[in-house]
Amino acid sequence: MDVAYATYGELDADGSNAVLVCHALTGDANAADWWATLVGPGKPVDTERFFVVCANLLGGCQGTTGPSSIDPATGEPYGLRFPLLTVRDLTTVHRALLRRLGVSRVHTAIGGSLGGMQALQWALDAPEEVERAVVICASARLSAQNIGFSAVGRAAIMRDPHFAQGAPTGLAVARMMAHITYLSEEGMRRKFDRARRVPGAPMTLASDFEVEHYLDHQGASFLERFDPYTYLYLSRTMDYFEPFAEPPRSPEPPSTRFLLISFDSDWRFGTEHSLHIQRELRARGARAEHVEIASPWGHDSFLMDVPAYHEAVREFLAR
């Protein structure tokens, strides 16, 4: 297995300052790029203090083994013959990488959305390896609505006649629809409202409103950097995630300390998802605190510069 990863900062002699950043569905190992608001010198995840590791996920398309990797048995990409994955599979790869890097226990595992699911799964499976877990706008049990959104995205990809030829415009459609769910109505009103590219122009079926042009851009740029198979596999991984359906692995309370963060405008994984996680963790005797942050930017708030959110992360890591 190949694993693409990035590191920032230096590991202490006792290995006590490692932070694992777990990326979301469409992320990659370059955490200081896509999470520049949170990761870097002087940021809440301070690369001058911490040894920060971020790895592209198993099943990914940015250097880690995935469905587009070559199957040595056939000389062709795995494609849909690649095995389906669980969140535990993803964290198993993280843990193996950290051992290779000389890290047996992390100061913090942190992630948003699918990244938060990974931090949660790891802390439940091996709390002795995770001192703190920061689980941001994540879910431990997707709702029927969430599964439905993912199903439509996968259908757009798999029903695209160009899918098998490797140039699926359906992936762009999946991205456009998903991106709407990552925003909020208030955030979209602030950013676009009903602005048109050419005010006063005649009606047309082509893109006219600024929000349409924005979604067109999101879809087109996504085709340039992402793989449809990875989208299929990792979105399906999220659908099946339900860690509290399993009995605890130990009768002892988890030693990991948890910070759960939600945003009041996130309707994809709203506050009720974080509160569900908190209840389940506390039922197992874990120390789990939750904070809801005010933000107009919906699910994407975890990527934005929201001062109260950043301060909550900074304070939790500094204890």
N, C-alpha and C positions, 0 to 999 in steps of 0.2 A: 504493500500500500504506500502511495505517495501522499504526503501531507504538506501543503503550502502554509507557511506561517510567518508571522512578523513578530519581532521583539523590540521593545523600547526600554531604555534605562539599563541598570546593572543589577544583577542578583547579589544580595547580601551574602556574606560569608556563611551565615547560618541558614540561608535560603528562606528567610521569613518574610520577605517583602514582595512575593510574586502575586500578581493580579492576572486572572484569566478573563479576557473580554470575549464573550460569546456573541457572535453576530446573528442578525435576523435573517429572514428567508432569502433576501436578495443581496446580502452583504458579502464581504470577503475578509481576508486576513489584514487588510490595511486599515486598522482601527483609527489611526491618527488622521486618516483622510475622511472617512465617512462619519466618524464620531469626534471630529475636531473640536466640537463644543465642550466635550467632556474629558478627552484624553490628550495629554500633552504637558509640557512644562508649566507648572503653576496651575494646571487645571484640577478639577476634583479628583480625577485619576492621574495623579502627578507623576510624570515619567522621570522627574528628578528625585523622587522618593521611592517609587515602585519599579519593579521589573515587570513590565506589562507584556503579556503574550496574547496573541490573537491568531487563531488558525482557521483557514477555510474549511468548511464542514465536509465531512464524509458525504458523498453524493453531490458535491459542489462542482462548479465549472471554472474555478479560478486556480487550478493547480493541484487540488486534492482529488484522489480517485473518485470517480463518479460514473454515471451511465454513459457519458461520452468518452470515457477512457477505453483504451484498446484491450479487448479480451485476448490474452496470450494464446488461448486455445483455438481462436478462430482468426486472429489478425484483424478483426473488425470491432467497431465500438460495441459495447454491451447493449446500448439502447434499452429497450423494454425488458431485456433479459436480466438487467441488474436487479438485485434483490431489493425488496421494500425495506425501509429503514424505520427504526424506532428512535426516539430521543435518547434512549439509553445507548444505542449504537453510536450516536454522535458523541456522547460524553465519554464513552469507552476510548475513542480515538484521542480526545483531549487528554485524558488521563495518561495514556501511553506516551503521548508527546511530552507532557510535563515530566514524566519520569526520565525520558531521554535527555531532557534539559537539566536534570538534577533537582527537580522540585517534587517534594513528597507531600507538601501541604501548602495551600495557597492562603494568602492573607484575605483575598476576596475573589469570588466569582461573580461577575456582573454581566447582565445582558438585558436587552429589551425585546419584547414580543417572543419570537422563537428563541432568541438568546436567553431571555428570562426563563423559559422552559428548561433549557439546558442547565442553567445554574441550579434550578430547583431540583431537577432529576439527580444531578451529581450529589447535591447535599443530602438528599434522601438516601441514596445508595451508599455513600461513603462520607458521612459527616466528619469523620476524623481527618479527612483530606481538605476540608473547606472550613476555614475559621468564620468567614462571613459570606453571605450570599445576598446580592442586591437584585431583586426580581422586579423588572420595570414593565408596566402595562402588558402583563403576560396572562396566560390562562392555564389552568390545570384541567380544563374540561370544556372544549369548544361547544358552543351552542349550536342548535340546528341551523340558525341563520348563518353563523360563521362557516359551518361545513357547506352550506348551500352556496355561499359566495365562492369558496374554493372549488366546488364542483363545477360551477359555471366557467371559472377560469380554465380549469383542465379541459372542459368540453370545447372551449374556444380553440385550444391548442390541438387536441386530438382529432377534431372534426375538420380542421383546416386541411384541404387537399394537398398543400405544400409541405405538411409536417414531415412526411417520410423523406422529402428531398432536402431537408435541413434548412429551409428558409421559411419558417412558419410565421405568417402575419398574425395568426391566431395568438401567438405569444404577446404581440403588441396589444391586442384587444384584452387579453387577460390582465396585462399590466395596467391598462387604462382603467378597467373596472376596479381592480384592487386598489389603485391609487385613490380613487374616490372614497373608498372605505377607510383609508388612512387619514383623511382630512375630516374636518367638521364643517357643518353648514355655515357657522359663523366665520371660520377661517377662510372658506371659499368666498363668502360675501366680502370680507375685507380685501382679499387678494384680487378678485375678479368682478364681483357683483354681476351686472349684466352688460359690462363693457364689450363693445364690438371692435373688431380690427379696423373696419371702415364704417364709422358712424353714418347712418342715413343711407347706406347702400341697399339695393333691392334684396328681397328675400332670396335665399338660396339653400339647397340641400348640402352644400359644401360647408366646411368649418367657417364660421362667421364670428361667433362669440369668442372672447379671449380665453375662456375656460376650455373651449374646444381645441383651440390651438395649443394650449398648455398640455392637454391630454395627448394630442397628436405627437407632440415633442417627447413626452414621457414614453409613449409606446415605441417610437422610432429609435430613441437612444437606448432603450432597454434591449432591443434586438441586437445592438452592436456589442453589448457586454455580457449578455446572459444566455443560458442554454435552456431550451424548452424542456428537456428531460429533467434537468435539475429542478425546474419549477414544478413539474409534475410530482417528482419524488418528495421534495421537502414540504410541499403544501400538504401532501397526503400524510406525511409524518406528523404534522401538527393535528390533523383530524383525529388520529388514534391516540393522542396523548391523554392519558388519564392516570397519573401516578398514584393517586390516593385510592384507586380501585384495588390496589395491591395491599396486602397487609404489611405493616412495618417490618423491616429486616431485622430489627433488634427491639427487645422490650424496653431498652433504655431510651430516654428522650434524646432527640438529636442534639448534638453539641453545637452545631452551626447556629449562628445568630442571623436572623433574616430581617431585611428591610424590604417591604413591599411598597411600590410606588405606582399610583394610578393618576390619571388626569381627568378632570371633570368633563371635558369635551370629547373624550375618547368613547365612541360608540361601537368600536370593533371589539376591544377588550376593556370594557368599562370597569368602574370601581367594583362592581359586584363580583367580577372575576378575582380581583385581588383580595376582597373580603372572604371569598370562598377558600382561597389558599390559606389565608390567615387562620380561619376557623379550623381547617384540617391540620395545620401545623401545631396550633395550640392544643388540639385534641391529643396530639402525640407528645405533648410536653415541651415543644420547641419554643424558643424565644423569638417571637415574630411580631414586629411592629409594622404598622401601615400608615402611610400618609397620602392623602389626595391633594394634588397640586392643581391650582387654577391655571388654565392655559386655553387659548382659543384654537389651538392647532391640531386638535384631535389626537389620533393614535401616533402621528408623526412627532408629537411633542417631545418624545424621548430623544429625538435627534436635534431638537432646537435649543436655542439659548434661552432657557427659562430659569431665572435666577433662584427662585425658591426651590426648584428641583435640584439644581446643581449644589445648593447649599446643604440640602438634605443628604446628598451623596457624600459630599466633602466631610460633613460632620460625622456620619456613620463610619467612614473609613478612618477617621482620625481618632476614634475612641481607643 
